[in-house]
Amino acid sequence: MSDDGQLDADADSDADADSTPDANPDADADPDEVDWEMAPDSDADFPADPERVAFLREIADDIYGESSESRQVSAILYRVSDLYDPDGDTSPEEIYLNVRHIMDIKAQGGIDR
């Protein structure tokens, strides 16, 4: 594709060369512009597993500390444990978006900057 958004003449031949099932269309893309972690059509299944919930929350409690980083990791583990909690209401996508938002705010110097 050209800079003006029009398809280049060789675009078809390049597309055919990369059309194998294992080809990663985002491999050459700028990592800041591609959110390859997102899988909105994910069919991943997280069956209820109370032992896993308890285990993840125990680790989260153990690492919770004074630093904002330890609190953030603890909160992430709690959110992940919700995937296995029958009463939990979250998805990997929601967890990812939440963590990405937190990291973006942290990179900007905090919410009160």
C-alpha positions in Angstrom: 0.0 0.0 0.0 1.3 3.4 -0.9 1.6 6.4 1.5 -1.7 7.8 0.1 -3.6 4.6 1.0 -3.8 3.2 -2.5 -2.8 -0.4 -3.2 0.6 -0.7 -4.9 0.9 -2.7 -8.1 3.0 -5.4 -6.3 0.7 -5.7 -3.3 -1.0 -8.8 -4.8 2.2 -10.7 -5.4 3.4 -9.8 -1.9 0.1 -10.9 -0.3 0.3 -14.3 -2.2 3.8 -14.9 -0.8 2.7 -14.3 2.8 -0.6 -16.1 2.7 0.6 -19.2 4.4 -1.4 -20.1 7.6 1.7 -19.4 9.8 2.4 -16.0 8.3 2.0 -13.2 10.9 0.6 -10.1 9.2 1.6 -7.9 12.1 5.2 -9.1 12.2 6.7 -5.9 10.5 4.2 -3.5 12.1 5.2 -0.9 14.7 4.6 -2.6 18.1 3.2 0.7 19.5 0.5 0.7 16.8 -0.5 -3.0 16.8 -2.3 -4.5 19.7 -1.5 -8.1 18.8 -2.4 -9.3 22.3 -6.0 -8.5 21.7 -8.2 -11.5 20.6 -11.8 -10.2 20.6 -13.0 -13.4 18.9 -11.1 -15.6 21.3 -12.8 -18.9 22.1 -10.6 -19.6 25.1 -12.4 -21.4 27.9 -11.8 -20.8 31.5 -13.7 -23.4 33.4 -14.6 -22.8 37.1 -11.7 -23.9 39.2 -12.0 -22.8 42.9 -8.5 -24.2 43.7 -6.9 -22.1 41.1 -8.8 -19.0 42.2 -7.6 -19.6 45.8 -4.0 -20.2 44.7 -3.8 -17.1 42.5 -5.4 -15.0 45.3 -3.0 -16.4 47.8 0.0 -15.3 45.6 -1.6 -11.9 45.1 -1.9 -11.5 48.9 1.7 -12.5 49.4 3.1 -10.0 46.9 0.9 -7.1 47.9 3.2 -4.6 49.5 4.1 -0.9 49.9 5.2 -0.3 46.4 2.7 0.7 43.6 4.2 -2.0 41.4 3.6 -4.8 43.9 0.0 -3.6 44.4 -0.5 -3.5 40.6 0.8 -7.0 40.1 -1.4 -8.1 43.0 -4.5 -6.5 41.4 -3.7 -8.2 38.1 -3.5 -11.6 39.7 -6.9 -11.0 41.4 -8.3 -10.1 38.0 -6.8 -13.2 36.4 -8.3 -15.3 39.3 -11.7 -13.9 38.3 -11.4 -15.8 35.0 -11.7 -19.1 37.0 -14.2 -17.8 39.5 -17.8 -18.9 38.6 -19.0 -15.5 39.9 -16.2 -13.5 38.2 -17.1 -11.3 35.4 -14.1 -10.6 33.2 -12.3 -11.7 30.1 -8.6 -11.9 29.0 -9.3 -8.9 26.8 -10.7 -6.8 29.7 -7.7 -7.7 31.9 -5.3 -6.8 29.1 -7.0 -3.5 28.4 -7.0 -2.6 32.1 -3.3 -3.5 32.5 -2.5 -1.5 29.4 -4.4 1.5 30.6 -2.5 1.3 34.0 0.8 1.1 32.2 0.0 4.0 29.9 -0.9 6.2 32.9 2.3 5.1 34.7 4.4 6.0 31.6 2.8 9.4 31.5 3.9 10.1 35.1 0.7 9.2 36.9 -3.0 10.1 36.9 -2.5 13.5 38.6 0.2 14.9 36.4 
